[in-house]
């Protein structure tokens, strides 16, 4: 095994920053937290690719917006991101669960009360981890969170060690092999469990489905829709958004049925994908400052 250089832990996706966040949550007094986070969010000035990625996406979300305005909007995105990862670390280390409110609770109840499993489709918004932790606290069902593995191997090992502590509330499935995880999720959903998947980004090795978002071409993962069709379970669009200091809202939208209507499977999946992108656009339009996508989502704009 090749030994990694010491300085690689300090790269943008290096493990040092995760360890520093944990130290800060355990040692910095709460009254000082807003000042530290405001300073931490200024990191966007140093991370050129991430800053440019957010600004590029904002040109699609807010047509006609100026680069000057989007520069300051980008700081707001990084600021909210800093708060959400801090709240997540605070819960993980101190069991301090934020205050929650629900939008579309009837859809959440429908998912909880129906027979059989289901699929939650969400986006890189708010806190994916906090949402799963809330689900684990309030639901009788087992939830499987699908995550892309961290690029940095030290960060990957660190995150996996932390998630290993939460196996009683939920299980993490790292999306390293598309075929293996598909069979695992299919069995879990058929056994009445809930699979939570982020549906706004395609990771390497995952089958894509070509569609559009805000009028620009993009690729979405086809797996959640194929899984819903095969398992014959609905997809529940669920989003977690930050409402204030340690305050969040869980937004549960109308479920999407992926039905096999004819011989063309892709066309049937396309109907469901169109419903998903419509809801995704609606949520991102309202809470653009919490869409934590730091790369251009469309190759056309990259």
Residue pairs with C-beta under 8 A, 6 or more apart in sequence:
4 153
4 154
8 14
8 152
8 154
9 15
9 16
9 154
10 16
11 152
12 47
12 50
13 150
13 151
13 152
13 155
14 152
14 154
14 155
15 152
15 154
15 155
15 157
15 158
18 155
18 158
18 159
19 158
21 85
21 86
21 89
22 89
22 93
24 36
24 86
25 86
25 89
25 90
25 93
25 94
26 93
26 94
28 36
33 86
34 245
37 79
37 82
37 83
37 86
38 79
40 82
41 75
41 78
41 79
41 81
41 82
42 75
42 78
43 78
44 50
44 51
44 54
44 74
44 75
44 77
44 78
45 51
47 294
49 294
49 295
50 78
50 294
50 295
51 74
53 293
53 294
53 295
53 296
54 70
54 73
54 74
54 77
54 78
54 293
54 294
55 67
55 70
55 71
55 73
55 74
56 296
56 301
56 302
57 291
57 293
57 296
57 297
57 301
58 65
58 70
58 73
58 74
58 288
59 65
59 70
59 301
60 213
60 214
60 215
60 216
60 297
60 298
60 301
61 214
61 284
61 285
61 288
61 291
62 70
62 73
62 288
63 214
65 73
73 288
73 289
76 289
77 288
77 289
77 290
77 291
77 292
80 242
80 289
80 290
80 292
81 292
83 242
83 245
84 126
84 127
84 130
84 242
84 290
84 292
85 127
87 98
87 127
87 130
87 242
87 246
87 248
88 127
88 129
88 130
90 96
91 97
91 98
91 130
91 133
92 129
92 162
92 165
92 166
96 246
97 133
97 134
97 137
98 130
98 246
98 247
98 248
99 246
99 247
99 248
100 134
100 247
100 248
100 249
100 250
101 243
101 247
101 248
101 249
101 250
102 108
102 249
102 250
102 252
103 249
103 250
103 251
103 252
104 251
104 252
104 253
104 254
105 252
107 236
107 252
107 253
107 254
107 255
108 236
108 238
108 250
108 252
110 255
111 118
111 120
111 194
111 234
111 236
111 252
111 255
112 139
112 140
112 141
114 234
115 192
116 189
116 190
116 192
116 233
117 141
117 188
117 189
117 190
117 191
117 192
117 193
117 194
117 195
117 231
117 233
118 189
118 194
118 195
118 233
118 234
118 235
118 236
118 255
119 189
119 194
119 195
119 196
119 197
119 224
119 227
119 228
119 231
119 233
119 234
119 235
119 236
120 143
120 194
120 195
120 196
120 197
120 235
120 236
120 238
121 197
121 198
121 199
121 224
121 235
121 236
121 237
121 238
121 256
121 276
122 128
122 131
122 196
122 197
122 198
122 199
122 237
122 238
122 239
122 240
123 198
123 199
123 200
123 239
123 280
123 283
123 284
123 291
124 198
124 200
124 201
124 291
124 292
124 293
125 239
125 240
125 241
125 283
125 284
125 287
125 290
125 291
125 292
126 239
126 240
126 241
126 242
126 248
126 287
126 290
127 240
127 242
127 248
128 145
128 147
128 196
128 198
128 240
129 145
130 240
130 248
131 196
131 238
131 240
131 250
132 143
132 145
132 169
132 170
132 196
133 166
133 169
133 170
134 248
134 250
135 143
135 170
135 194
135 196
136 143
136 166
136 169
136 170
137 169
139 194
141 192
141 193
141 194
142 170
142 171
142 188
142 193
142 194
143 169
143 170
143 171
143 193
143 194
143 195
143 196
144 170
144 171
144 172
144 173
144 184
144 185
144 188
144 193
144 194
144 195
144 196
145 170
145 171
145 172
145 173
145 196
146 173
146 175
146 181
146 185
146 195
146 196
146 197
146 198
147 172
147 173
147 174
147 175
147 198
148 174
148 175
148 203
149 156
149 174
149 175
149 176
150 156
150 159
160 172
160 174
163 172
166 172
173 181
173 184
173 185
175 181
175 203
175 205
175 206
176 205
177 205
178 205
178 206
178 207
178 223
182 223
182 226
182 227
185 195
185 227
186 227
186 230
186 231
188 195
189 195
189 227
189 231
189 233
190 231
195 224
195 227
196 238
197 221
197 223
197 224
199 220
199 221
199 224
199 276
199 280
200 220
200 280
200 291
200 293
200 297
201 221
201 293
201 297
202 208
202 219
202 220
202 221
203 221
206 221
206 222
206 223
207 221
207 222
207 223
207 226
208 219
208 220
208 221
208 222
209 219
209 220
209 221
209 222
209 225
209 266
209 269
209 270
209 273
210 217
210 218
210 219
211 217
211 218
211 219
211 220
211 270
211 273
211 274
211 277
212 218
212 277
213 277
213 280
213 281
213 297
213 298
214 281
214 284
216 297
216 298
216 300
216 301
217 298
217 299
217 300
218 297
218 298
220 273
220 276
220 277
222 269
224 235
225 235
225 258
225 269
225 272
225 273
225 276
226 269
228 234
228 235
228 256
228 258
228 272
229 258
229 259
229 260
229 265
229 268
229 269
234 255
234 256
234 257
234 258
235 255
235 256
235 257
235 258
235 272
235 276
236 252
236 253
236 255
236 256
237 252
237 253
237 254
237 255
237 256
237 276
237 279
237 280
238 250
238 251
238 252
238 253
239 250
239 251
239 253
239 283
239 287
240 248
240 249
240 250
240 251
241 248
241 249
241 251
241 283
241 287
241 290
242 248
242 290
243 249
251 283
253 279
253 283
254 279
256 272
256 275
256 276
257 272
258 268
258 269
258 272
259 268
260 268
261 267
261 268
261 271
262 268
284 291
295 302
296 302
